[in-house]
């Protein structure tokens, strides 16, 4: 790999394995996330997609291999140190603080943000993107609908001024129109320059908006490449798109 | 009527002490899902720290609210330090262990502190220097009603401390982080919150309140000894469970409820059952409403 190439790679996963006790959840997974792109990690339930994101965020440790952020190994860092490197995650199952208000959730998202003076601007940007959140800013997050909770999780991750945004199953359990809206927003954030790693079970839609796809099966990468090629391959169409 | 008012006043001052201790239980439970059985001993250490501060600084020679506040802050600082060390040495290494291990460790820490206390402070009760406040002659009587000024001082100081705590939990960045950690550690760390540091801070805050309670109790019932933490510790635990463990408002509500119940039981029925009452309440609440008065059933996490 040449220098020019490695400079444009934000995150690089190299031969990463993760074990939960005796169970191996990831087996030697390797892929890169290039700057300014959407990379999507697709695969069936239990393929190891969420585990991969948890490993990047430092919530589980890799037992072999490495995860590098701009060439720096982050696999042994604490989760809060990784967030400080501006790798922010919107966790699965709309992991938001149901006991806090919408605004408090957003405040916490900015906990490690490097530029505190940008707080107001980012908050307004989030409200601009998701006007429903502004209406409900003083409400407990537990009172939001599923779609609103997902929007809150994304807006909150953006409050951390990420360089790399990790999205775990943003479409899970949502109505088709809402999924469409969320995916539109993901594309919009990306067009504004954000690098995104998107984990999705909803393979077709994810591959349609991403630049690069990685297909996981029981913890291993079975296919990866530009999404245009993946969408055209018979293998993917049969196995993941139900054709 | 006088007697009724008397019981109310006694109950409020007793309840405020229980509340200060119960808050520590409930806060620690909030962030670690641990009943810190050593919490009563942190309260005991606060009483001793207060006593030694008064002795060493000869604060009795300058009685007044200033001296009381010095003793109070010293006790709070000592208890906060004790809480910090206990969490760091005893509980943090067990963060990933089954919860029962943590619980057994907490009982062990409690016993360790009780008997080390006897070794260091001696097992005989010692007199708490109540002369730090010159309150003789200020006792207010109205018919049969007797209001000890110390009860009022304790009540007012406890309420101030509880308001400060309320402010910290609901209005500050630290408080927001504490609530986030108590909701879910992993999720909090994904915000960039250093969860271990927040857990330490929570221990220190809860312990400081117990330390303050130690001094206030010393002033009202001026005999302190190394095993003094057991009963108030258990009762504050009951108060926390009664209010809904993990719930800060619940702990205060539970503490005042327990204070009132005890006081009325003693005043109008039988005084020998005072200590039994708390445990009867504990059994009833665990049987019929384990989540406590204000506890909510938290939705299962996905």
Boltz contact constraints between the chains, C-beta under 6 A:
constraints:
  - contact:
      token1: [A, 57]
      token2: [B, 190]
      max_distance: 6.0
  - contact:
      token1: [A, 59]
      token2: [B, 186]
      max_distance: 6.0
  - contact:
      token1: [A, 79]
      token2: [B, 189]
      max_distance: 6.0
  - contact:
      token1: [A, 80]
      token2: [B, 189]
      max_distance: 6.0
  - contact:
      token1: [A, 80]
      token2: [B, 192]
      max_distance: 6.0
  - contact:
      token1: [A, 80]
      token2: [B, 193]
      max_distance: 6.0
  - contact:
      token1: [A, 80]
      token2: [B, 194]
      max_distance: 6.0
  - contact:
      token1: [A, 83]
      token2: [B, 192]
      max_distance: 6.0
  - contact:
      token1: [A, 84]
      token2: [B, 192]
      max_distance: 6.0
  - contact:
      token1: [A, 89]
      token2: [B, 190]
      max_distance: 6.0
  - contact:
      token1: [A, 93]
      token2: [B, 302]
      max_distance: 6.0
  - contact:
      token1: [A, 95]
      token2: [B, 187]
      max_distance: 6.0
  - contact:
      token1: [A, 97]
      token2: [B, 180]
      max_distance: 6.0
  - contact:
      token1: [A, 97]
      token2: [B, 183]
      max_distance: 6.0
  - contact:
      token1: [A, 99]
      token2: [B, 183]
      max_distance: 6.0
  - contact:
      token1: [A, 104]
      token2: [B, 176]
      max_distance: 6.0
  - contact:
      token1: [A, 108]
      token2: [B, 180]
      max_distance: 6.0
  - contact:
      token1: [A, 108]
      token2: [B, 191]
      max_distance: 6.0
  - contact:
      token1: [A, 111]
      token2: [B, 191]
      max_distance: 6.0
  - contact:
      token1: [A, 111]
      token2: [B, 192]
      max_distance: 6.0
  - contact:
      token1: [A, 111]
      token2: [B, 193]
      max_distance: 6.0
  - contact:
      token1: [A, 112]
      token2: [B, 192]
      max_distance: 6.0
